[in-house]
């Protein structure tokens, strides 16, 4: 099987179009989860990896962005964390409050999952997601 050349203009145009198509539903889902988790605007910006408040507020108002791959990856991990919590803790309040509770698991070292995720590193979102998937028996 021959893979497309990533330098090909058509391939790159396809990726940009795809990212734009995914951006709106991704942000809508993120902002809904942020509301359920009672995240502050600063916490939301950190989780999204956004440093510009004006960009963040444009997204929040519904402007149609084409998110960068990094931002889509971050949202993907957050969606996975949310889903895993809904499965592990069927009570919605318990699931939504879990991220703020201190956790004795070695990954968290007594801190909350949210504190870990707010480090600003994509890898920390991945680790929380992996931890929860492990609790579900997925890994």
N, C-alpha and C positions, 0 to 999 in steps of 0.2 A: 504494500500500500504506500502510495506516495503522499506525503504530507505537504500542505500548502507552504510556500515560502513566506515566512513572517515579514519579509521585507516587501512583499508584493503589495502594491497600493490598494488593490481590491480587497485583499485580506484585511489590511489595516482599516479600510473604510467599513468593512463588515463589523469589525470589533468595535469601532466607535459607534456605529448604529445600534449594535446589540447593547452596549453600555448605556446608551441613551434610553433605549426601551426598558431596561431593567431599573434605571435610576428612580423613576417616579414611584413605582410600587415598592421599591426597596426603602425609600425615604418614608413613605406613608406607613409602612410596617414598623420601621424604626421609631417614628414619632409616637405611634400607638403604644409600643412597648415602653418607651420612655415615660409616657403618661402613666401607664400601669405601675411602673417601678418608681414613680414620683422622682424622676431625675431632674436635677436643676439644669438650666441652660449650659452652665459651665461643664457639668458632668457629661451632658450630651455632646458638646463640642469635643471634649477629650476623647470620648468613645468613638466618635466619627473621625477623629484625627484632623479636625478643622481648627485653624488658628485665627481665621478672619471672622469676627462677629458678623460683619455685613453679609458674607457668604452664607453663614449659618442661618441668619434671619430671612434671607431670600429663600433658602430651601424650606424653611419652616412656613413661610407664606405660600409655598406651592410653586415657586418658580421652577421651570422645567430644566434642570441641569443635566449634564452628561457627567456622571460621577467618575472619578478616577478608579482604577482597578483596586487600589488600596482601600478606598472608602467602601466599595462594594464588598470587599473581603471582610472588612470590619463588620458591616451590617450582616453579612452571612453568618459570622460567628455569633453575633448577638441573637439572630433568629434561632440558631441552633441551641443556644443557651436557654432561651425562652421556651422552646419546644421541649427540651429535656426536662426543665423544671415542671412544666405542665404534666409531663408523664410521671415523673418521680413523686411529685406532690400534687395530687389531684384537687386539693383545695386551692382555688385560685389565689386567695389571700396569702396562704402559706408559701405558695410558689413565687408570688411577686415580692414577698418580703424577705425571702431567703438570701437574696444578693446582699442585703445590708447587715445580716447577722454575723457575728464573729464565728469563725469556723476553725475547729481544732485539727483539721486535716493538714498534713505537712505542707501541701501546696500553699495554704493560706497562713499557716503559722499564727493562728489566733486572730487574724484580720478577716474582714469580710471579703467575699468574692468581688464586690464592687470596688473595694480598695485595690485589690489586685488588678482588676480590669482598668482602673483609672491611672495606671502607671503610664499610659499613653502608647505602650508597645502592642503591636498586633499580636505578637507572640503570647502575651498574657491573656488576650481574648481566646486564642487557640487553646491555651492550657486549661482555662476554666471550662471551655467546651469539652475538651478531652476528658477532664475530670468527671464531668456530669455524664458523658457518654459511658465512661467506665463504671459509674454507679448504676447505670441502666444495663450494663452487661454488653454494650455494643462493641467495645474494643476487645 
